[in-house]
Amino acid sequence: MNSYSNISQAKACGYNKLFNKLLPFVIFIVIFAVYIFTAYPTIAPYRDSGDLIAAGYTLGIPHPPGYPLYSILGKIATILIPWGNIAYKINLVSIFFAAVTVAIITIVFDSILAGTIAGLMFGVSNAVWSLAHVSEMYTLSAFFAVLLVYILLKTSGQKTNLTLSIKYLLLSAFVFGLGLSSHPTLILLLPGIGFWYLQQNQKQRFAGIKFHNHLVILIYFFLGLSIYLYLPLRSALDPVLDWGNPENLKNFLRVVTRADYGGLKLHPEQSKFMWSVSSITAQCKLFTNAVLDQFGITGLILGIIGIYYSFIKKTSGLLLTNFLIAGIGFFLLSNLPPGEKTTLPILEPHLVLPNMIFVLFVGYTLARLFSSRLKILSLVFLILPVYLFVQNIPYQNVRSHFFAYDFGKNVLQTIKPGSILYNPDDPTTFITTYLQVCNKKREDVKLATYFRTFWGYERIKKLYPEILPGRKLESAQKFVRALFEYNLNTREIYTDVSVKTPEGHTAFPQGLLSVIGRKEGLELFNNAENLFNLYIYRGKFHTDLYKDFFTKRILTYYAAAHNNLGIEYAGAGIHTKAQQHYKTSLIIEPEMSEALNNLGTIEYREKKYDNAINLFSKALKLKPDDCSLLYNIGVSYRSQGDMESAEKYFRESVKKGFYPQSLNELGLMELDHKNYTEAISIFENLLSRSPDYYLAYYNLGLAYQKNGDFKKSVDSYKNYLKYITDPNEKQTIEKMIEKLVRTLK
């Protein structure tokens, strides 16, 4: 009987071991299948995806710091994977490494069940799932991070064996060096690694390691890092994509240090290297809310408890240090404005590393629970990854999203053969680059981009010598001037954002783009309408349906295009068509305050003041600090005769920021109330801050005249005359001045 029982126990033990060995592979297959099922069918709308895809396909060099490993892996994927388009194949690189990262997390813990829950929570968290879908290097970076942590924990967990410890250190050094080629933010792990090494040294684990062993470890690190040599070697062969031309040492260092991007800054304008108590508090709150959004309140609590257990397991030096630096520390370093819509989308990829560490803390808590008497009750935590999966899949299922691909095709369809696309936004640039380089579509279109850098200028000269004069252009300003002087009469120049139109030129909307230098005419209106009818529209064009910022951004281009055409119709007095396009804009992007404001302006002109106030007020809810909207509401109330409400909004407008029109209206109100001294004070204040707001000179002259100061009144009217071009008005003012001069005599 005992013999039979022992055999049964041995079999059960064997099955358990086999189960524990097979489960990580099962988890890999499951999460890989989930990612594949929900994946983009082609290029994603995410930031730089088009650039990474084109670089992989051509074995080129993408944007700084060059991402050599991802480019090489992307090229291998395009060769080895037998199905799918180029974008889909390179998206699979991110999917594969995200799934491998999840599988590795499952084997970090003694409890395979705790590891499974932690790994799946990581895999279905919003940041990881969305980044697994796109051709970006963040899941590759997460793979190296978790592999490195696993090796270090394995080193500290094994019995003291100097030979084995050295092997682990050599492997971890190589992995760390290679990992830095996937993304430089892995350097944030260095303090934690240093802390871990000191802790192990105190235990005499590395007591027998000699100087030459440390030297070999350093060599292994640089061996992994040596993949960066790909950049100068490949650049020397003149690839299709050659960002920064890093074939010499100077250019190489500029690329790997992101010098053209502002170095450590995530955003060249919004990232500020200035901190205060309030800004530090705001960033800590932003990070906490971000983690809460990733794992929910239960996950957050389990992770916080797990930090305590990391002290007990003596892994806090490695894990907690890295979590604080890569998480809160990175948010503090970036110091992006918490209220901006772009802040979390910019920071989202940098949640992957702290997410990975945080689920290890969650795993520690679960492992402790599963080893306790509460093991059966603890199984309820299996619902955590299921809950996150159910919560996130409506937003992460992008298998039918062709928005980026169709946007690129529609942009190219807008452009006449041989034309120039001037200074486009990153999404437009990278998506059209993908279509041109990988799909060979519309290679005749000339992308005039990156010209503010020397290598970008040289690239344009090389690719499109026909669009520039033969002489050297020594600055971006001279480049722009020469580009337009040399091409405006021979080929069309388009821009995707009309405000980028250089001073002295005008732009007219043509579908998703605006053509520069063409005067308004019926032909342009008709062509714009035809383009909207010819475009490809797959999917639901309504931003409220999508959580992803970058999908919303693509749709916003369509909304802005309709709004811009509506402005032209309104300017031409064709209000019905203008309203039609404003309303289409709002169907796509209900929060487009510009379209609401423009609709309100038409209602105001048609003397439908209640409607105008309603529309302006809706826009104001979206932009509560917009002085012009407050002014528009004030003007609408004034036109209704509600002077009290009008004054309230004019004063609120002035309080929010300097807005000349509102100050001018307040001055006129004081004139009406015969408060001439106050009116004079307001107009003088206005003109001291905005000397070219010429209407105020007339109003100031009138206020002085009413107040009996005719000399100052004459001076103000003379200043007003300097701006007048209408001969009849000029004559009227001159007569007023003559009359006042006679009075003075």
C-alpha positions in Angstrom: 0.0 0.0 0.0 2.8 2.4 0.9 4.6 1.5 -2.3 1.5 2.2 -4.4 1.1 5.5 -2.5 4.7 6.5 -3.2 4.4 5.7 -6.9 1.2 7.8 -7.1 2.9 10.7 -5.3 5.9 10.4 -7.6 3.7 10.5 -10.7 1.8 13.5 -9.3 5.1 15.3 -8.6 6.2 14.5 -12.2 3.0 15.8 -13.6 3.4 19.0 -11.6 6.9 19.5 -12.9 5.8 18.9 -16.4 2.9 21.3 -15.9 5.2 24.0 -14.5 7.5 23.6 -17.5 4.8 23.6 -20.1 2.6 26.4 -18.6 4.9 29.3 -19.7 4.8 28.0 -23.3 1.0 27.7 -23.1 0.8 31.3 -21.7 3.0 32.4 -24.6 0.7 30.8 -27.1 -2.4 32.1 -25.5 -1.2 35.7 -25.3 0.4 35.5 -28.7 -2.9 34.4 -30.1 -4.8 37.2 -28.4 -2.4 39.7 -29.8 -2.6 38.2 -33.3 -6.4 38.1 -33.2 -6.7 41.8 -32.1 -3.7 43.1 -34.3 -3.7 45.9 -36.8 -4.1 44.5 -40.4 -1.5 47.0 -41.7 0.3 50.1 -40.5 -0.8 51.4 -37.1 -1.6 55.1 -36.5 1.0 55.1 -33.7 3.6 57.9 -33.7 6.7 56.6 -35.5 5.5 53.2 -36.7 5.8 54.1 -40.4 9.4 55.1 -39.9 10.3 51.9 -38.1 8.6 49.8 -40.7 10.3 51.5 -43.6 13.7 51.3 -41.8 13.2 47.5 -41.2 12.1 46.8 -44.8 15.0 48.7 -46.3 17.5 47.9 -43.5 17.8 51.6 -43.0 18.3 53.9 -40.0 15.1 55.3 -38.4 14.8 58.4 -36.2 17.3 58.9 -33.3 18.8 57.0 -31.5 18.6 54.8 -34.6 17.2 51.6 -33.0 19.6 49.2 -34.8 18.4 45.9 -33.3 14.7 46.6 -34.1 15.6 47.5 -37.7 17.6 44.3 -38.1 14.8 42.2 -36.6 12.3 44.0 -38.8 14.2 43.1 -41.9 14.4 39.4 -40.8 10.7 39.4 -40.2 10.0 40.7 -43.7 12.1 37.8 -45.1 11.0 34.9 -42.9 7.3 35.5 -42.3 5.5 34.2 -45.4 2.1 36.0 -45.0 0.9 39.5 -44.5 1.9 42.9 -45.8 5.2 44.6 -44.8 3.6 46.5 -41.9 1.9 43.4 -40.5 5.1 41.4 -40.6 7.0 44.0 -38.6 4.1 44.5 -36.2 4.6 40.7 -35.5 8.1 41.5 -34.1 6.5 43.6 -31.3 3.8 41.0 -30.8 6.3 38.2 -30.4 8.5 39.9 -27.9 5.5 41.1 -25.9 4.3 37.5 -25.6 7.8 36.2 -24.7 8.0 38.9 -22.0 4.7 37.6 -20.5 6.1 34.0 -20.6 9.3 35.0 -18.8 7.3 36.8 -16.0 5.5 33.5 -15.3 8.7 31.8 -14.3 10.2 34.5 -12.1 8.3 33.2 -9.0 8.3 30.0 -7.0 4.6 29.9 -7.5 3.8 29.3 -11.2 0.2 30.4 -10.5 1.3 33.7 -9.1 3.6 34.1 -12.1 0.8 33.3 -14.5 -1.5 35.9 -13.0 1.2 38.6 -12.9 2.3 37.8 -16.5 -1.2 37.9 -17.8 -1.9 41.1 -16.0 1.1 42.6 -17.6 0.2 41.3 -21.1 -3.4 42.6 -21.1 -2.6 46.0 -19.5 -3.5 48.9 -21.8 0.1 50.1 -22.4 1.6 46.7 -23.2 -1.3 45.5 -25.3 -1.5 48.6 -27.4 2.3 48.7 -27.9 2.4 45.0 -28.8 0.3 45.9 -31.8 2.6 48.6 -33.3 5.9 48.6 -35.0 7.8 50.1 -32.1 10.7 48.9 -30.0 9.0 49.1 -26.6 8.1 45.4 -26.2 11.5 44.4 -27.3 12.9 46.7 -24.6 10.6 45.1 -22.1 11.8 41.6 -23.1 15.4 42.6 -22.4 14.4 44.2 -19.1 12.6 41.2 -17.8 15.3 38.8 -19.0 17.9 40.9 -17.3 15.9 41.0 -14.0 15.3 37.2 -14.3 19.0 36.5 -14.7 19.9 38.7 -11.7 17.3 37.2 -9.5 18.4 33.8 -10.6 22.0 34.7 -9.7 21.0 35.9 -6.2 18.7 32.9 -5.7 21.2 30.1 -6.4 23.6 28.7 -3.8 27.0 30.3 -3.8 28.8 29.0 -6.8 31.4 31.4 -8.1 31.8 29.9 -11.6 28.0 29.9 -12.1 27.8 33.5 -10.7 30.4 34.7 -13.2 28.5 33.0 -16.1 25.3 34.8 -15.0 27.1 38.1 -14.7 28.6 37.7 -18.2 25.1 36.9 -19.6 23.5 39.8 -17.8 26.2 42.2 -19.0 25.6 41.1 -22.6 21.8 41.3 -22.3 22.1 44.7 -20.8 24.3 46.0 -23.6 22.1 44.5 -26.3 19.0 45.8 -24.6 20.3 49.3 -24.7 20.2 49.0 -28.5 16.5 48.3 -28.3 15.8 51.5 -26.3 18.2 53.7 -24.3 15.8 54.1 -21.4 17.0 50.7 -20.2 19.9 52.7 -18.7 17.4 53.6 -16.0 18.0 50.0 -14.7 21.6 50.8 -13.9 21.2 52.2 -10.4 19.1 49.2 -9.4 21.7 46.8 -10.8 24.4 48.7 -8.9 22.4 48.4 -5.7 21.8 44.7 -6.3 25.6 44.1 -7.0 26.5 45.8 -3.7 24.0 43.7 -1.8 25.4 40.5 -3.3 28.9 41.6 -2.6 28.0 42.1 1.1 26.9 38.5 1.1 30.4 37.5 -0.2 28.7 36.0 -3.3 31.2 37.6 -5.6 34.2 37.5 -3.2 36.3 35.4 -5.5 35.8 37.6 -8.6 39.1 39.2 -9.7 39.9 42.3 -11.7 40.2 40.4 -15.0 36.7 38.9 -14.4 35.3 42.4 -14.1 37.1 43.3 -17.3 35.6 40.4 -19.2 32.1 41.3 -17.8 32.7 44.9 -19.2 33.8 43.4 -22.6 30.6 41.3 -22.7 28.6 44.5 -22.1 30.3 46.3 -24.9 29.9 43.3 -27.1 26.1 43.6 -26.7 26.3 47.3 -27.2 28.4 46.9 -30.3 25.3 46.4 -32.4 25.2 50.2 -32.6 28.1 49.9 -35.1 25.3 49.0 -37.5 24.5 52.7 -37.7 27.8 54.0 -39.2 28.3 50.8 -41.2 24.9 50.9 -42.8 25.0 54.7 -43.2 28.1 54.4 -45.2 26.2 52.3 -47.8 23.7 55.1 -48.3 20.4 53.4 -47.4 17.0 54.7 -48.4 16.4 55.9 -44.8 19.5 57.4 -43.2 18.4 59.6 -40.3 21.2 61.9 -39.3 23.7 60.3 -41.7 25.7 58.7 -38.8 28.6 57.5 -40.9 31.1 59.8 -39.1 31.7 60.1 -35.4 30.1 63.5 -35.0 26.9 62.5 -36.7 26.9 59.1 -34.9 27.0 60.8 -31.5 24.3 63.3 -32.5 22.0 60.4 -33.5 22.6 58.1 -30.4 22.3 61.1 -28.0 19.1 62.4 -29.8 20.7 65.8 -30.1 18.2 66.9 -32.8 15.4 65.9 -30.5 16.5 67.8 -27.5 18.5 65.0 -25.8 16.6 63.8 -22.7 13.5 65.8 -23.5 10.5 63.8 -24.5 9.0 66.9 -26.1 11.1 69.8 -27.3 8.7 72.5 -26.1 6.6 70.9 -23.3 9.3 69.2 -21.4 10.7 71.7 -18.9 13.8 71.0 -16.8 12.4 73.1 -13.9 10.7 71.7 -10.9 8.7 72.9 -7.9 6.9 71.2 -5.1 3.6 71.5 -7.0 5.0 70.1 -10.2 6.6 67.2 -8.4 3.3 66.5 -6.6 1.4 66.7 -9.9 3.8 64.3 -11.6 3.6 61.8 -8.8 -0.2 62.0 -8.9 -0.1 61.5 -12.7 2.1 58.4 -12.4 -0.1 56.9 -9.7 -3.3 57.4 -11.8 -1.5 55.9 -14.8 -0.6 52.7 -12.8 -4.2 52.7 -11.5 -5.5 52.8 -15.0 -3.2 49.9 -16.0 -4.1 47.5 -13.2 -7.2 48.8 -11.4 -7.5 49.4 -7.6 -7.0 45.8 -6.7 -3.9 45.4 -8.7 -2.5 48.7 -7.3 -3.1 47.4 -3.7 -1.5 44.0 -4.4 1.5 45.8 -6.0 2.0 48.1 -3.0 1.8 45.1 -0.6 4.3 43.3 -2.8 6.8 46.1 -2.3 6.9 45.1 1.4 7.5 41.5 0.4 10.3 42.6 -1.9 12.1 43.8 1.3 11.6 40.4 2.9 13.0 38.6 -0.2 15.8 41.1 -0.3 15.1 42.1 -3.9 14.0 45.6 -3.2 17.4 47.0 -4.0 17.0 45.8 -7.6 13.2 46.1 -8.1 12.1 49.0 -6.0 15.0 51.2 -7.0 14.3 50.5 -10.7 10.6 51.0 -10.2 11.0 54.4 -8.6 13.6 55.6 -11.2 11.9 54.1 -14.3 8.5 55.0 -13.1 8.0 58.1 -11.0 11.6 59.3 -11.7 11.0 59.2 -15.5 7.7 61.1 -15.1 9.5 63.7 -13.1 12.3 63.9 -15.6 9.9 64.3 -18.5 8.0 66.9 -16.6 5.2 67.1 -19.2 2.2 69.2 -18.4 -0.4 66.9 -16.7 -3.4 68.6 -18.2 -2.3 68.3 -21.8 -4.1 65.7 -24.0 -0.7 64.6 -25.4 1.0 64.0 -22.1 -0.2 60.4 -21.3 0.1 59.2 -25.0 3.7 60.4 -25.0 4.4 58.8 -21.6 2.5 55.5 -22.3 5.4 53.6 -23.9 7.5 54.5 -20.8 4.9 52.8 -18.6 6.0 49.4 -20.0 9.2 49.1 -17.9 7.6 50.2 -14.6 4.6 48.0 -15.4 6.9 45.0 -15.7 8.4 45.7 -12.4 5.1 46.4 -10.7 3.6 43.1 -11.7 6.5 41.4 -10.0 5.4 43.1 -6.8 1.9 41.9 -7.5 3.4 38.4 -8.0 5.2 38.5 -4.7 1.9 39.2 -2.9 0.1 36.5 -4.8 2.9 34.0 -4.2 2.7 34.7 -0.5 -1.1 34.2 -0.5 -0.9 30.9 -2.4 1.7 29.6 0.1 -0.6 30.4 3.0 -3.7 28.7 4.4 -5.8 31.0 2.3 -4.7 29.3 -0.9 -8.1 28.3 -2.0 -9.6 31.7 -1.4 -6.7 33.3 -3.1 -7.7 31.6 -6.4 -10.2 34.4 -6.7 -7.3 36.6 -7.9 -7.3 34.6 -11.2 -10.2 36.9 -12.1 -7.8 40.0 -12.2 -6.3 39.3 -15.7 -9.7 38.2 -16.9 -11.2 41.5 -15.7 -8.5 43.5 -17.4 -8.9 41.5 -20.6 -12.7 42.1 -20.7 -12.2 45.8 -19.8 -9.6 46.5 -22.4 -10.4 44.3 -25.4 -13.1 46.7 -26.8 -10.3 49.3 -27.3 -7.5 47.0 -28.1 -9.3 45.0 -30.8 -8.0 46.9 -33.8 -8.2 44.0 -36.4 -10.4 46.1 -38.6 -8.6 49.4 -38.3 -7.3 50.7 -41.6 -7.3 54.4 -40.5 -3.6 55.0 -40.9 -3.2 53.2 -44.2 -6.3 54.8 -45.7 -5.3 58.2 -44.4 -1.9 57.9 -46.2 -3.6 56.8 -49.4 -6.1 59.7 -49.2 -3.3 62.2 -48.6 -1.4 60.9 -51.7 -4.6 60.9 -53.7 -5.0 64.6 -52.9 -1.6 65.6 -54.3 -1.2 66.2 -58.0 1.7 64.4 -59.8 5.2 65.8 -59.1 4.0 68.1 -56.3 5.6 68.9 -53.0 4.3 68.1 -49.5 5.7 70.8 -47.4 6.8 70.3 -43.7 4.1 67.7 -42.8 3.4 66.5 -39.3 5.0 63.2 -38.1 2.0 61.0 -38.7 1.6 62.3 -42.3 5.4 62.0 -42.9 5.8 58.5 -41.6 2.6 57.0 -43.1 3.4 58.5 -46.6 7.0 57.3 -46.2 5.8 53.8 -45.5 3.5 53.9 -48.6 6.2 55.3 -50.8 9.1 53.1 -49.6 7.4 49.8 -48.8 4.4 49.9 -51.2 6.0 51.9 -54.0 2.9 54.3 -54.1 3.2 57.8 -55.4 7.0 58.0 -55.4 6.6 61.2 -57.5 5.4 63.1 -54.4 8.3 65.1 -52.9 8.4 65.2 -49.1 10.1 68.5 -48.0 10.7 67.6 -44.4 13.4 67.7 -41.7 15.0 70.6 -43.6 15.7 72.4 -40.3 18.6 69.9 -39.8 21.7 69.8 -42.0 21.3 66.1 -42.8 17.6 66.7 -43.7 18.5 69.5 -46.1 21.2 67.3 -47.7 18.7 64.5 -48.0 16.2 66.7 -49.9 19.0 68.0 -52.2 19.9 64.4 -53.0 16.4 63.0 -53.4 14.8 66.0 -55.2 17.5 68.2 -56.8 14.9 69.6 -59.2 13.0 71.5 -56.5 16.0 73.5 -55.2 18.3 76.1 -56.8 21.9 75.1 -57.4 23.2 77.5 -54.7 23.8 76.5 -51.1 21.1 77.5 -48.6 22.6 78.3 -45.3 19.5 78.3 -43.0 16.0 76.9 -42.8 14.5 80.3 -43.5 16.5 80.6 -46.7 15.5 77.1 -47.6 11.8 77.9 -47.3 12.1 81.1 -49.2 14.0 79.4 -52.0 11.6 76.4 -52.1 8.6 78.6 -52.7 10.3 81.0 -55.1 11.7 78.2 -57.2 8.6 76.0 -57.3 5.4 78.0 -56.8 4.8 78.7 -60.4 5.8 75.3 -61.7 4.4 72.7 -59.3 1.8 72.6 -56.5 2.9 72.8 -52.9 0.7 71.3 -50.2 0.7 71.3 -46.4 -1.3 69.1 -44.0 -1.6 71.9 -41.4 -2.5 75.3 -42.9 -0.9 77.3 -40.1 2.5 76.1 -41.4 2.0 78.2 -44.5 5.0 80.6 -44.6 4.3 84.3 -44.1 3.3 86.1 -47.3 1.6 83.0 -48.7 -2.0 81.8 -48.5 -3.4 78.3 -48.4 -6.7 76.9 -49.6 -8.2 73.6 -48.4 -8.0 70.7 -50.8 -9.4 67.6 -49.0 -7.1 66.6 -46.2 -4.4 69.1 -47.3 -4.2 72.7 -48.2 -2.6 73.9 -51.5 -0.4 76.9 -51.0 -0.4 80.0 -53.3 -3.7 79.3 -55.1 -6.4 82.0 -55.0 -9.9 81.2 -54.0 -12.1 80.1 -56.9 -15.1 77.8 -57.8 -12.6 75.2 -59.2 -10.9 74.9 -55.9 -14.2 74.5 -54.0 -15.4 71.8 -56.5 -12.1 70.0 -56.4 -12.2 69.9 -52.5 -15.7 68.5 -52.6 -14.7 65.8 -55.2 -11.7 64.8 -53.0 -13.9 64.1 -50.0 -16.2 62.0 -52.2 -13.2 60.0 -53.7 -11.6 59.2 -50.3 -11.6 55.7 -48.8 -13.6 55.6 -45.5 -13.2 52.2 -43.7 -14.4 52.1 -40.1 -16.5 54.5 -38.0 -15.3 58.1 -38.2 -16.2 59.2 -34.7 -13.5 59.9 -32.1 -15.7 59.1 -29.1 -15.6 55.4 -30.1 -11.8 55.2 -29.6 -9.6 55.4 -26.6 -6.4 55.5 -28.5 -5.0 59.0 -28.9 -3.3 58.3 -32.2 -6.4 56.9 -33.9 -8.3 60.0 -32.7 -5.5 62.1 -34.1 -5.9 60.6 -37.6 -9.6 61.2 -37.5 -9.1 64.8 -36.3 -7.2 65.5 -39.6 -10.5 64.7 -41.4 -12.5 66.9 -39.0 -10.0 69.8 -39.3 -10.2 69.4 -43.1 -14.0 69.9 -43.1 -13.7 72.8 -40.7 -11.1 74.5 -42.9 -13.2 74.1 -46.0 -16.2 75.5 -44.0 -14.2 78.6 -43.2 -13.6 79.2 -46.9 -17.2 78.8 -47.7 -18.2 81.2 -44.8 -15.6 83.7 -46.1 -17.2 83.5 -49.6 -20.7 84.0 -48.0 -21.9 80.5 -48.8 -23.2 79.8 -45.3 -25.2 76.7 -46.1 -22.1 74.8 -47.3 -20.1 76.2 -44.5 -22.5 74.9 -41.9 -22.6 71.5 -43.7 -18.9 71.1 -43.3 -18.8 72.4 -39.8 -21.4 69.8 -38.8 -19.5 67.0 -40.6 -16.4 68.1 -38.6 -18.4 67.7 -35.4 -19.8 64.3 -36.3 -16.2 63.1 -36.7 -14.8 65.1 -33.7 -17.6 66.3 -31.3 -15.0 68.1 -29.3 -13.7 70.3 -32.1 -14.2 73.6 -30.4 -13.1 75.5 -33.6 -16.1 74.1 -35.6 -18.5 74.9 -32.7 -17.1 78.5 -32.7 -17.4 78.8 -36.4 -21.0 77.5 -36.4 -21.7 80.0 -33.7 -20.2 82.8 -35.8 -22.6 82.0 -38.6 -25.6 82.0 -36.2 -24.4 85.4 -34.9 -24.2 86.9 -38.4 -27.7 85.6 -39.1 -28.8 87.3 -35.8 -29.7 84.0 -34.1 -28.1 85.1 -30.9 -29.5 82.4 -28.6 -28.1 79.7 -31.0 -24.8 81.5 -31.2 -24.5 81.8 -27.4 -25.3 78.0 -27.1 -22.6 77.0 -29.6 -20.0 79.4 -28.2 -20.8 78.0 -24.7 -20.3 74.4 -25.8 -16.9 75.4 -27.3 -16.0 77.2 -24.0 -16.6 74.0 -22.0 -13.9 72.4 -24.1 -11.6 75.4 -23.9 -12.5 77.2 -20.7 -9.5 79.6 -20.9 -10.1 80.7 -24.5 -10.5 84.5 -24.4 -11.9 84.7 -27.9 -14.9 82.4 -27.0 -15.6 84.5 -23.9 -15.5 87.6 -26.2 -17.9 86.0 -28.7 -20.4 85.2 -26.0 -20.1 88.8 -24.7 -20.7 90.2 -28.1 -23.7 88.0 -28.6 -25.2 89.2 -25.3 -24.4 92.8 -26.2 -26.3 92.3 -29.5 -29.3 91.0 -27.6 -29.2 94.1 -25.4 -28.1 92.1 -22.3 -25.3 94.5 -21.3 -24.8 93.1 -17.9 -24.1 89.6 -19.2 -22.0 91.0 -22.0 -19.8 92.9 -19.5 -19.4 89.8 -17.4 -18.0 87.8 -20.3 -15.8 90.7 -21.5 -14.3 91.0 -18.0 -13.8 87.2 -17.7 -12.0 87.3 -21.1 -9.6 90.0 -19.9 -9.1 88.1 -16.6 -8.1 84.9 -18.5 -5.5 86.8 -20.6 -4.9 89.9 -22.6 -7.5 90.1 -25.3 -7.7 93.6 -27.0 -11.2 93.2 -28.4 -12.6 92.6 -24.9 -10.8 95.5 -23.4 -12.0 97.7 -26.3 -15.6 96.6 -25.6 -15.2 97.4 -21.9 -13.9 100.8 -22.8 -16.9 101.4 -25.1 -19.2 100.4 -22.3 -17.6 103.0 -20.0 -18.0 105.6 -22.7 -21.7 104.7 -22.9 -21.9 105.1 -19.1 -20.1 108.5 -19.4 -17.3 107.2 -17.3 -14.8 109.0 -19.5 -11.8 108.8 -17.1 -12.2 105.0 -16.8 -12.7 104.7 -20.6 -9.5 106.6 -21.2 -7.6 104.4 -18.7 -8.8 101.2 -20.5 -8.0 102.4 -24.0 -4.5 103.6 -22.9 -3.9 100.3 -21.2 -5.0 98.5 -24.4 -2.7 100.6 -26.6 0.3 100.3 -24.3 0.1 96.5 -24.7 -1.1 96.4 -28.3 -0.1 99.5 -30.2 -1.3 98.2 -33.5 -4.9 97.8 -32.3 -5.8 100.9 -34.2 -9.6 101.0 -33.4 -8.6 101.9 -29.9 -7.0 105.2 -31.1 -10.3 106.3 -32.4 -12.1 105.3 -29.3 -9.5 107.0 -27.1 -9.8 110.1 -29.2 -13.5 110.0 -28.7 -13.1 109.5 -24.9 -10.7 112.5 -24.6 -13.1 114.6 -26.7 -16.0 113.7 -24.4 -13.8 114.5 -21.4 -12.9 117.9 -22.8 -9.2 117.2 -23.5 -9.2 118.2 -27.2 -5.4 118.3 -27.6 -5.1 114.6 -26.7 -8.2 113.8 -28.7 -6.5 115.3 -31.8 -3.3 113.3 -31.2 -5.3 110.1 -30.9 -7.3 110.8 -34.1 -4.0 111.5 -35.9 -2.7 108.1 -34.8 -5.9 106.5 -36.0 -5.4 108.2 -39.4 -2.1 106.4 -39.9 -4.0 103.1 -40.3 -6.9 104.3 -42.4 -7.0 103.4 -46.1 -10.6 104.2 -46.9 -10.7 107.7 -48.4 -14.2 108.5 -47.2 -13.4 107.6 -43.6 -10.1 109.4 -43.8 -11.9 112.6 -45.0 -14.4 112.3 -42.1 -11.6 112.0 -39.5 -9.6 114.9 -41.0 -12.7 117.1 -40.7 -13.1 116.1 -37.0 -9.5 117.0 -36.4 -9.9 120.4 -38.1 -12.9 121.1 -36.0 -11.1 120.2 -32.8 -8.0 122.3 -33.8 -10.3 125.3 -34.4 -11.8 124.8 -31.0 -8.4 124.8 -29.4 -7.5 128.1 -31.1 
